[in-house]
Amino acid sequence: MTENDTAAGPEVTAQEAVPATGDGDLARQLTERTEDLQRVTAEYANYRRRVDRDRGLVVDQAAERFAAQLFPIVDDIERARDHGDLTGAFKVVADRVLGLLDGLGVESFGVAGDPFDPALHEAVLHDTSDEVTVPTATTVLRQGFRRGERVLRTAMVSVSEPSGAAAAPAAPADAPADGGAPGGTPAAG
C-alpha cells in the first residue's frame, strides 16, 4: 500500500466516528460535558475573584505598613512645625513626606476639642473641667492616623471630663430608683 492509497481511502465523518448507541446517549454526553465546562468556568471565575481580592489585601497591607514607618517622621515634622523650624529645604522634604501619606489615602485625626472616643484616642492624661459637657480630648500629644475606616494609629490625648453634677452618669431607664433589683424588690446581698 502506498501513501496515495491511504489518502484516497474512504473518509470517516464525525458522526460515524462515534459509535451509534442512540441519540439519547449523545445528548447525555453533551449535557455532561456542558456541565463540566460550566463547573470549570465557575471555579476559574471564583479563583480569579479570590486572587483579585487577595491582591488588593496585600496592596492595602503594604501601604499601611509603609505608612506606619512614616509616622515617627511625621511626628518629627509636626514638632519642627510647632517650634517654627520647618523652613527651607527641610520644609520641601516635609511636604513630600506628607504628600506620600496623602497619596496612600492616609489622613490624620485628633484635634483639641474632639469628643473622646476610645476607638480613636489613647488617653494618657485625665482631669475634670467645668468647660466640657462630655469627655473631651483637650490636648493632642500625638496625632492619630487612619486609612479609610481603618485606624492605623490612635491619637494620644489628654482627656477632660465634666466636673460636678454633669459628671454623674444617668441611670438606665429600667433601673429602680431605690438601688434594688428590677421589679421593686431589694437586691439580695
C-alpha positions, 0 to 999 in steps of 0.5 A: 500500500502506498501513501496515495492509497491511504489518502484516497481511502474512504473518509470517516465523518464525525458522526460515524466516528462515534459509535451509534448507541442512540441519540439519547446517549449523545445528548447525555454526553453533551449535557455532561460535558456542558456541565463540566465546562460550566463547573470549570468556568465557575471555579476559574471565575471564583479563583480569579475573584479570590486572587483579585481580592487577595491582591488588593489585601496585600496592596492595602497591607503594604501601604499601611505598613509603609505608612506606619514607618512614616509616622515617627517622621511625621511626628518629627515634622509636626514638632519642627512645625510647632517650634517654627523650624520647618523652613527651607529645604527641610520644609520641601522634604516635609511636604513630600513626606506628607504628600506620600501619606496623602497619596496612600489615602492616609489622613490624620485625626485628633484635634483639641476639642474632639469628643473622646472616643476610645476607638480613636484616642489613647488617653494618657492624661485625665482631669475634670473641667467645668468647660466640657459637657462630655469627655473631651480630648483637650490636648493632642500629644500625638496625632492619630492616623487612619486609612479609610475606616481603618485606624492605623494609629490612635491619637494620644490625648489628654482627656477632660471630663465634666466636673460636678453634677454633669459628671454623674452618669444617668441611670438606665431607664429600667433601673429602680430608683431605690438601688434594688433589683428590677421589679421593686424588690431589694437586691439580695446581698 
